[in-house]
């Protein structure tokens, strides 16, 4: 089966999309005419989002590409004409497992210079529900027949190389300024990973995919923690403002994520309660309350991602990774720099845990435990960039601190849940509904908090053994 396809690829003037392994195109001809946005996923796979054919870039695709375009206006940069031959790979029962497409491509630059090129490429796309391991088998079979994997993920990324044109990019000073094997190299490797994660998660959050808000919020926290813990490597005059903006973004995402956690917790409590103890329209009231709060929180997330402030943050992060503001200590070996950063956070955690344990149960202690939880997160995140250079001691300490964080996190979730239950009980009372079940659930959450407070000294003792600190130093 053959089809002629005409595609115009859109990108920013400096090819930010292709630089981020994404592709936006307007295709005519073939079975899937329309707009296509391809986004990278794990490994060599990519996700494709489509929109109906129109004369201008659809707003939905423009938004999904924003974390990579960073506000640059997409315009036509390359046009390709492809003659496609398609074959199906089937099993013994005739079920289609994959589609093999052989494209003979002609490309022309639309960036101003008249330049053309042509090549042939083969694309393999799994059928829906097919085993991903099949791709490896197909890859091996093609290699045995002299067909190697392409070095470019899309026609757009290959075209400038074939045509011989290139677009200007933000100067990347890292190769000249970052000393191999230095603390800066280790820290920046981790920063790169978190920035890429944030960029990759943006489209998923906009589309409301499960778990995406949580992962993006955690990414913000990891980045903030790294920039704070390793101020000896990256100049804080540059990183402190970025940390503040990451805090803002995490806070905007937090409303939606916190509501998810709270609803899951309270809904689980109600489902686990014996039916004879559920008095009144408890489930219905919880659902109505959740719909209202979720809608507001969702809008808050989307407003943040559409704001100029978020766009400025994306550009700041791009500059940070390409032109890192290195300090005098950035060229030092990673072990001493990283040990010092981790122990500083660890000592702060120890002080906060000790302070919280000295207080009597109540709101003051709840607040102190919450501060200890934040310190535990920062300490744990500080160990992550150091695992390559410090090895098992950093990993072991991070694991023990994570256990402390988990206990403190469950305690804080109980504090938040009790506050919500109190407001739900008041609303039920005002409507003339029984308050028994809400009081029962409140008591359960109170018991959880007390249990975590009793558990904390044991978990902290395990995380504060002298051997952990000694192994890290040596």
Secondary structure by P-SEA (a helix, b strand, c coil): cbbbbbbbbbbccccccccccbbbbbbcccccccbbbbbbccccbbbbbbbcccccccaaaaaaaccccccccccccbbbbbbbbbbbbbcccccccbbbbbbbbbbbbcccccccccccbbbbbbccccccaaaaaaaaaaaaacbbbbccccccccccccccbbbbccccccccccccccaaaaaaaaaaaaaaaaaaaaaaaaacccaaaaaaaaaaaaaaaaaaaaccccccccaaaaaaaaaaaaaaaaaaaaaaaaaaaaaaaaaaccccccccaaaaaaaaaaaaaaaaaaaaaaaaaacaaaaaaaaaaaaaaacccccccccccaaaaaaaaaaaaaaaaaaaaaaaaaccccaaaaaaaaaaaaaaaaaaaaaccccccccaaaaaaaaaaaaaaaaaaaaaaaaaaaaaaaaaaaaaaaacccaaaaaaaaaaaaaaaaaaaaaaaaaaaaaacaaaaaaaac
